[in-house]
Amino acid sequence: MTHRQEARRRLRPRWGTAFCSVFLFVSAWLLPLLLEWGVGALCALPPVLVFSGALPQLQVSASRLLLTLLGAFVSLFLAGPLSLGRAAWYRALSLDAKASGRLLFSGFCGWRFWQAIALRLILRIKSALWSAVFSLPALLLVLVSLWLRSEWQQYLLHDTPLFLSLLCISAGLGIIGQIACGIFLLRYAAAEFYLIDPSAPCGVREAVRRSVRLMKGKRFALTGLLLTLIPWWIACLALSPALFVFPYFWETRALFLLEQMRQERLTERIDELEKAI
């Protein structure tokens, strides 16, 4: 039985709680945006984009910046614990344990709350830095194109297609870079499962290190598995299928990662026995 078939089988009696996990995921994403929009409207803050000409102009005030930071903090304090609680519920579902709906809120309990926030903050920082690194070739090509446009304008006056070609190439490099970055960032996919694993408790940094070690050589296998879900993601454009696709995606990924973790433990035990012998 494949991971996708197993995910459908395990979700069949639990779709109610799975729908709740999607609702919490969407709420953690929307609430900070609604808070920022509502407070901005009540305080009559100026808009970020001002349409004073053909192109919109960016206008950021100190009040708007503080409000954006507030929204980011609310998102961090909501999304981090909810993400960890979601991982706990799908882990229990994958291990045939009692997948109680209360597990979805287990990230808010005690010390786990601060671990969830720390893990999300670390992963966001790492993701932003690696995204900048993978975007560097495209950014450099854009800067070179603009420099050529400004310095050699008299020579490039009749070579506008050349300039546009360079920009198109840079856009292509940017897309390829972000795809490569997404595959590379799968090295952190198991960090939440290591953090909530009761058989081998660890801290946030150790969970990240274990995830990186686990995913060496396995990122492309996980990528191939997730790519088989592309038709389902396309179906999400109709909105309502997203209630089914997100739990399907989360459970498929959890089954894959937990299987890799079991194999890693088995390999470690075999190595220990060989050393003992």
Secondary structure, DSSP 4 states (H G I P E B T S, - for coil): --HHHHHHHHHGGGHHHHHHHHHHHHHHHHHHHHHHHHHHHHTTPPPSEE-SSSS-EE---HHHHHHHHHHHHHHHHHHHHHHHHHHHHHHHHHTTS---GGGGGGGGSTHHHHHHHHHHHHHHHHHHHHHHHHHHHHHHHHHHHHHHHHHTHHHHTT-HHHHHHHHHHHHHHHHHHHHHHHHHGGGGTTHHHHHT-TTS---HHHHHHHHHHHTTTTHHHHHHHHHTTHHHHHHGGGSTTHHHHHHHHHHHHHHHHHHHHHHHHHHHHHHHHHHH-
